[in-house]
Amino acid sequence: MSLEESGYTGQKAAIAYNVTPDAIERLVARDFFIKHVTRQRRVIHVDRFFYLWEILHEIEARYVIATDTRDLIFQTNPSAWLEKYLPPFRLNVGSECIAHKDQAFNDEGMLATFGPEVCAWMKEKLVYNAGSFAGEASAIRDLSLNIYLLCHQNAYCNPDQFALNLLINLSPWKEITRFSSMADGWACQGAIVANPPEMETFRPLLKEPEPILGSDGLVYPAENKSPFCIVHQYDRDPAWKAAIMRKYASQCVAGASPGA
Protein backbone atom coordinates (compact mmCIF):
# COMPACT_ATOMS: atom_id res chain seq x y z
CA MET A 1 0.00 0.00 0.00
CA SER A 2 2.59 2.59 1.02
CA LEU A 3 4.86 1.40 -1.81
CA GLU A 4 2.16 2.12 -4.37
CA GLU A 5 1.42 5.52 -2.85
CA SER A 6 5.11 6.43 -3.00
CA GLY A 7 4.96 6.66 -6.79
CA TYR A 8 6.75 3.36 -7.37
CA THR A 9 5.63 1.70 -10.61
CA GLY A 10 8.01 -1.25 -10.94
CA GLN A 11 7.61 -4.96 -10.30
CA LYS A 12 6.57 -6.23 -6.88
CA ALA A 13 7.30 -9.64 -5.38
CA ALA A 14 6.45 -11.33 -2.10
CA ILE A 15 7.64 -14.51 -0.40
CA ALA A 16 4.40 -16.22 0.66
CA TYR A 17 5.16 -18.14 3.84
CA ASN A 18 2.35 -18.84 6.29
CA VAL A 19 0.13 -16.44 4.33
CA THR A 20 -3.65 -16.86 4.10
CA PRO A 21 -5.27 -17.52 0.70
CA ASP A 22 -7.18 -14.25 1.06
CA ALA A 23 -3.95 -12.29 1.54
CA ILE A 24 -2.41 -13.98 -1.50
CA GLU A 25 -5.47 -13.10 -3.59
CA ARG A 26 -5.15 -9.46 -2.57
CA LEU A 27 -1.44 -9.43 -3.43
CA VAL A 28 -2.09 -11.02 -6.84
CA ALA A 29 -4.82 -8.44 -7.48
CA ARG A 30 -2.17 -5.77 -6.90
CA ASP A 31 0.18 -7.42 -9.43
CA PHE A 32 2.60 -9.06 -7.00
CA PHE A 33 4.78 -11.91 -8.18
CA ILE A 34 4.27 -14.58 -5.53
CA LYS A 35 7.04 -16.92 -4.44
CA HIS A 36 5.16 -19.75 -2.73
CA VAL A 37 7.00 -21.39 0.16
CA THR A 38 5.76 -24.64 1.66
CA ARG A 39 5.12 -24.25 5.35
CA GLN A 40 7.73 -26.33 7.15
CA ARG A 41 9.96 -25.95 10.19
CA ARG A 42 11.84 -23.06 8.62
CA VAL A 43 13.75 -20.10 10.00
CA ILE A 44 12.12 -17.76 7.53
CA HIS A 45 14.21 -14.69 8.40
CA VAL A 46 17.23 -16.70 7.19
CA ASP A 47 15.58 -18.69 4.41
CA ARG A 48 14.15 -15.50 2.86
CA PHE A 49 17.63 -14.81 1.48
CA PHE A 50 17.62 -18.15 -0.33
CA TYR A 51 14.17 -17.45 -1.74
CA LEU A 52 15.23 -13.97 -2.80
CA TRP A 53 18.16 -15.55 -4.64
CA GLU A 54 15.68 -17.88 -6.38
CA ILE A 55 13.28 -15.05 -7.24
CA LEU A 56 16.07 -13.10 -8.91
CA HIS A 57 16.69 -16.05 -11.21
CA GLU A 58 12.99 -16.07 -12.12
CA ILE A 59 12.35 -12.38 -12.85
CA GLU A 60 14.40 -9.68 -14.51
CA ALA A 61 15.03 -6.43 -12.68
CA ARG A 62 17.46 -3.54 -12.66
CA TYR A 63 17.22 -2.61 -9.00
CA VAL A 64 15.91 -4.62 -6.05
CA ILE A 65 14.54 -3.15 -2.83
CA ALA A 66 14.52 -6.00 -0.29
CA THR A 67 12.54 -5.19 2.84
CA ASP A 68 10.57 -6.46 5.77
CA THR A 69 6.83 -5.85 5.50
CA ARG A 70 4.96 -5.73 8.81
CA ASP A 71 6.78 -2.78 10.36
CA LEU A 72 7.99 -0.87 7.31
CA ILE A 73 6.50 1.84 5.09
CA PHE A 74 7.65 3.78 2.06
CA GLN A 75 7.30 7.57 2.25
CA THR A 76 8.92 8.31 -1.13
CA ASN A 77 9.73 6.33 -4.27
CA PRO A 78 12.67 4.00 -3.54
CA SER A 79 13.54 3.60 -7.21
CA ALA A 80 13.90 7.36 -7.60
CA TRP A 81 16.21 7.45 -4.57
CA LEU A 82 18.39 4.68 -6.02
CA GLU A 83 18.54 6.34 -9.43
CA LYS A 84 19.82 9.51 -7.81
CA TYR A 85 22.08 8.23 -5.05
CA LEU A 86 23.22 4.66 -5.72
CA PRO A 87 25.78 5.19 -8.54
CA PRO A 88 28.68 4.43 -8.63
CA PHE A 89 27.87 1.75 -6.04
CA ARG A 90 25.91 -1.46 -6.57
CA LEU A 91 24.54 -2.11 -3.08
CA ASN A 92 22.94 0.19 -0.52
CA VAL A 93 22.54 -0.43 3.22
CA GLY A 94 21.03 1.76 5.94
CA SER A 95 22.68 2.58 9.25
CA GLU A 96 21.17 1.92 12.67
CA CYS A 97 23.40 4.75 13.99
CA ILE A 98 25.15 2.66 16.60
CA ALA A 99 28.35 0.60 16.77
CA HIS A 100 28.17 -3.13 17.37
CA LYS A 101 29.99 -2.79 20.70
CA ASP A 102 27.44 -0.31 22.06
CA GLN A 103 24.36 -2.53 21.93
CA ALA A 104 24.24 -5.96 23.53
CA PHE A 105 21.94 -7.44 20.88
CA ASN A 106 24.46 -6.76 18.14
CA ASP A 107 27.65 -7.35 20.11
CA GLU A 108 26.49 -10.58 21.71
CA GLY A 109 24.83 -11.74 18.50
CA MET A 110 28.02 -11.24 16.51
CA LEU A 111 29.92 -13.16 19.17
CA ALA A 112 27.45 -16.06 19.17
CA THR A 113 27.30 -16.19 15.38
CA PHE A 114 30.94 -15.86 14.37
CA GLY A 115 33.08 -16.17 17.50
CA PRO A 116 35.34 -13.86 19.53
CA GLU A 117 37.89 -12.95 16.85
CA VAL A 118 35.30 -11.74 14.33
CA CYS A 119 33.28 -10.08 17.09
CA ALA A 120 36.35 -8.13 18.23
CA TRP A 121 37.04 -7.02 14.66
CA MET A 122 33.45 -5.82 14.20
CA LYS A 123 33.04 -4.00 17.53
CA GLU A 124 33.77 -0.47 16.27
CA LYS A 125 31.86 -0.86 13.01
CA LEU A 126 28.39 0.60 12.58
CA VAL A 127 25.38 -1.69 12.45
CA TYR A 128 23.51 -1.83 9.13
CA ASN A 129 19.99 -3.19 8.94
CA ALA A 130 19.12 -6.43 7.13
CA GLY A 131 15.45 -5.53 6.67
CA SER A 132 15.77 -2.61 4.24
CA PHE A 133 18.66 -2.95 1.81
CA ALA A 134 18.74 -2.43 -1.94
CA GLY A 135 20.88 -2.35 -5.04
CA GLU A 136 21.47 -3.76 -8.49
CA ALA A 137 19.63 -7.03 -8.98
CA SER A 138 22.71 -9.14 -9.70
CA ALA A 139 24.52 -7.80 -6.63
CA ILE A 140 21.50 -8.39 -4.36
CA ARG A 141 21.07 -11.89 -5.80
CA ASP A 142 24.65 -12.93 -5.08
CA LEU A 143 24.82 -11.22 -1.68
CA SER A 144 21.60 -12.96 -0.64
CA LEU A 145 22.99 -16.40 -1.37
CA ASN A 146 26.18 -15.58 0.52
CA ILE A 147 24.14 -14.48 3.55
CA TYR A 148 22.08 -17.67 3.40
CA LEU A 149 25.14 -19.91 3.13
CA LEU A 150 26.70 -18.23 6.17
CA CYS A 151 23.50 -18.64 8.18
CA HIS A 152 21.52 -21.75 7.32
CA GLN A 153 23.44 -24.13 9.56
CA ASN A 154 24.38 -21.58 12.20
CA ALA A 155 23.16 -22.47 15.67
CA TYR A 156 22.39 -18.86 16.64
CA CYS A 157 18.72 -17.94 16.27
CA ASN A 158 19.10 -14.60 14.44
CA PRO A 159 22.32 -14.71 12.39
CA ASP A 160 21.15 -12.95 9.22
CA GLN A 161 21.94 -9.34 10.15
CA PHE A 162 25.32 -10.36 11.52
CA ALA A 163 26.12 -12.16 8.26
CA LEU A 164 25.11 -9.09 6.25
CA ASN A 165 27.27 -6.81 8.38
CA LEU A 166 30.27 -9.10 8.17
CA LEU A 167 30.04 -9.48 4.39
CA ILE A 168 29.68 -5.77 3.62
CA ASN A 169 32.87 -5.13 5.56
CA LEU A 170 34.79 -7.63 3.42
CA SER A 171 35.97 -7.47 -0.18
CA PRO A 172 34.50 -7.49 -2.75
CA TRP A 173 31.30 -6.28 -1.09
CA LYS A 174 32.71 -3.28 0.78
CA GLU A 175 34.00 -1.71 -2.44
CA ILE A 176 30.57 -1.77 -4.09
CA THR A 177 28.42 -0.82 -1.08
CA ARG A 178 26.96 2.58 -0.30
CA PHE A 179 26.91 2.85 3.50
CA SER A 180 23.96 5.21 3.93
CA SER A 181 23.62 7.22 7.11
CA MET A 182 20.20 8.33 8.32
CA ALA A 183 21.10 11.83 7.16
CA ASP A 184 21.20 10.44 3.61
CA GLY A 185 17.45 9.83 3.80
CA TRP A 186 17.36 6.21 2.65
CA ALA A 187 15.88 4.60 5.75
CA CYS A 188 15.06 5.36 9.34
CA GLN A 189 15.81 2.23 11.36
CA GLY A 190 13.63 2.58 14.42
CA ALA A 191 14.74 -0.27 16.69
CA ILE A 192 16.48 2.31 18.87
CA VAL A 193 15.56 5.78 17.61
CA ALA A 194 11.81 5.02 17.53
CA ASN A 195 11.88 3.15 20.82
CA PRO A 196 11.53 5.52 23.81
CA PRO A 197 12.82 3.07 26.47
CA GLU A 198 15.83 2.20 24.33
CA MET A 199 16.58 5.87 23.71
CA GLU A 200 16.94 6.46 27.44
CA THR A 201 19.92 4.13 27.36
CA PHE A 202 21.38 4.62 23.90
CA ARG A 203 20.89 8.33 23.08
CA PRO A 204 24.47 9.23 24.18
CA LEU A 205 25.86 6.42 22.00
CA LEU A 206 24.11 7.34 18.74
CA LYS A 207 26.41 8.35 15.89
CA GLU A 208 23.84 10.76 14.39
CA PRO A 209 21.12 13.11 15.63
CA GLU A 210 17.82 11.33 16.15
CA PRO A 211 15.10 11.63 13.46
CA ILE A 212 11.86 13.51 14.00
CA LEU A 213 8.17 12.94 13.35
CA GLY A 214 6.83 15.95 11.47
CA SER A 215 3.44 17.58 11.93
CA ASP A 216 2.51 16.12 8.53
CA GLY A 217 2.87 12.57 9.87
CA LEU A 218 6.11 11.94 7.96
CA VAL A 219 9.43 11.00 9.54
CA TYR A 220 12.48 13.14 8.69
CA PRO A 221 16.21 12.98 9.27
CA ALA A 222 17.35 15.63 11.74
CA GLU A 223 17.71 19.04 10.06
CA ASN A 224 16.53 17.70 6.69
CA LYS A 225 13.47 19.00 4.87
CA SER A 226 13.08 15.82 2.80
CA PRO A 227 11.42 12.81 4.46
CA PHE A 228 13.01 9.40 4.69
CA CYS A 229 12.34 7.11 1.77
CA ILE A 230 11.71 4.22 4.17
CA VAL A 231 10.61 4.12 7.81
CA HIS A 232 11.37 0.76 9.41
CA GLN A 233 10.34 -0.45 12.87
CA TYR A 234 8.03 2.54 13.31
CA ASP A 235 5.80 0.59 15.68
CA ARG A 236 8.33 0.84 18.51
CA ASP A 237 7.15 4.40 19.20
CA PRO A 238 3.42 4.70 19.99
CA ALA A 239 3.27 8.25 18.60
CA TRP A 240 4.93 7.25 15.33
CA LYS A 241 2.71 4.20 14.98
CA ALA A 242 -0.46 6.20 15.63
CA ALA A 243 0.48 8.86 13.07
CA ILE A 244 1.33 6.29 10.41
CA MET A 245 -1.77 4.19 11.03
CA ARG A 246 -3.94 7.33 10.77
CA LYS A 247 -2.35 8.13 7.43
CA TYR A 248 -3.35 4.78 5.95
CA ALA A 249 -6.42 3.96 8.06
CA SER A 250 -8.94 4.32 5.25
CA GLN A 251 -7.05 1.86 3.04
CA CYS A 252 -5.96 -0.84 5.51
CA VAL A 253 -7.76 -4.15 5.63
CA ALA A 254 -8.51 -4.98 9.26
CA GLY A 255 -5.37 -6.26 10.92
CA ALA A 256 -3.09 -5.33 8.02
CA SER A 257 -0.08 -3.06 8.22
CA PRO A 258 0.41 -0.07 5.88
CA GLY A 259 3.50 -1.69 4.42
CA ALA A 260 1.59 -4.79 3.33
Long-range contacts (C-beta under 8 A, 24 or more apart in sequence): 1-248, 1-251, 1-252, 1-256, 1-258, 1-259, 1-260, 2-73, 2-74, 2-75, 2-248, 2-258, 2-259, 3-74, 3-78, 3-259, 4-30, 5-74, 6-74, 6-75, 6-76, 6-77, 6-78, 6-229, 7-76, 7-77, 7-80, 8-74, 8-77, 8-78, 8-79, 9-79, 10-61, 10-63, 10-79, 11-59, 11-61, 13-55, 13-59, 14-69, 15-44, 15-48, 15-51, 15-52, 15-55, 17-42, 17-44, 18-44, 23-260, 26-253, 33-58, 33-59, 43-152, 43-157, 45-158, 45-160, 46-148, 46-151, 46-152, 46-159, 46-160, 47-148, 47-152, 49-144, 49-145, 49-147, 49-148, 49-151, 49-160, 50-144, 50-145, 50-148, 50-152, 52-140, 52-141, 52-144, 53-141, 53-142, 53-144, 53-145, 53-148, 56-137, 56-138, 56-140, 56-141, 56-144, 57-141, 60-137, 61-137, 62-136, 62-137, 63-134, 63-135, 63-136, 63-137, 64-134, 64-135, 64-136, 64-137, 64-140, 64-141, 65-134, 66-132, 66-133, 66-134, 66-140, 66-144, 67-131, 67-132, 67-230, 67-232, 67-259, 68-131, 68-132, 68-232, 68-259, 69-257, 69-259, 69-260, 70-257, 70-259, 70-260, 71-190, 71-232, 71-233, 71-234, 71-235, 71-257, 71-259, 72-131, 72-132, 72-230, 72-231, 72-232, 72-233, 72-234, 72-259, 73-230, 73-231, 73-234, 73-244, 73-248, 73-258, 73-259, 74-229, 74-230, 74-259, 75-218, 75-219, 75-227, 75-228, 75-229, 75-230, 75-231, 76-226, 76-227, 76-228, 76-229, 77-229, 78-134, 78-229, 78-230, 81-185, 81-186, 81-229, 82-134, 82-135, 85-178, 85-180, 85-184, 85-186, 86-134, 86-135, 86-136, 86-178, 89-135, 89-176, 89-177, 89-178, 90-135, 90-136, 90-138, 90-139, 90-176, 90-177, 91-133, 91-134, 91-135, 91-136, 91-139, 91-140, 91-143, 91-168, 91-173, 91-176, 91-177, 91-178, 92-133, 92-134, 92-135, 92-177, 92-178, 92-180, 92-186, 93-128, 93-129, 93-133, 93-164, 93-168, 93-177, 93-178, 93-179, 93-180, 94-128, 94-129, 94-132, 94-133, 94-180, 94-182, 94-186, 94-187, 94-189, 94-230, 94-232, 95-126, 95-127, 95-128, 95-129, 95-179, 95-180, 95-181, 95-182, 95-189, 95-207, 95-208, 96-126, 96-127, 96-128, 96-129, 96-189, 96-191, 96-192, 97-126, 97-181, 97-182, 97-189, 97-192, 97-193, 97-206, 97-207, 97-208, 98-126, 98-127, 98-192, 98-202, 98-205, 98-206, 98-207, 99-123, 99-124, 99-125, 99-126, 99-127, 99-205, 99-207, 100-124, 100-125, 100-126, 100-127, 100-165, 102-202, 102-205, 103-127, 103-192, 103-202, 103-205, 106-161, 106-162, 109-156, 109-158, 109-159, 109-161, 109-162, 110-162, 110-165, 110-166, 112-156, 113-154, 113-156, 113-159, 113-162, 113-163, 114-162, 114-166, 118-166, 122-165, 122-166, 122-169, 125-165, 125-169, 126-179, 126-207, 127-161, 127-165, 128-164, 128-165, 128-168, 128-179, 129-161, 129-187, 129-189, 129-191, 129-232, 130-160, 130-161, 130-164, 130-165, 131-232, 131-233, 132-186, 132-187, 132-189, 132-230, 132-232, 133-164, 134-186, 139-176, 143-167, 143-173, 181-207, 181-208, 182-208, 182-211, 182-221, 182-222, 182-228, 183-208, 183-221, 183-222, 183-224, 184-221, 185-221, 185-224, 185-226, 185-227, 185-228, 185-229, 186-228, 186-229, 186-230, 187-228, 187-229, 187-230, 187-231, 187-232, 188-219, 188-221, 188-228, 188-230, 188-231, 188-232, 188-234, 189-232, 189-233, 190-231, 190-232, 190-233, 190-234, 190-235, 190-236, 190-237, 190-240, 191-233, 191-236, 194-233, 194-234, 194-236, 194-237, 194-240, 195-233, 195-236, 195-237, 196-236, 196-237, 198-236, 213-237, 213-239, 213-240, 213-243, 217-243, 217-244, 217-246, 217-247
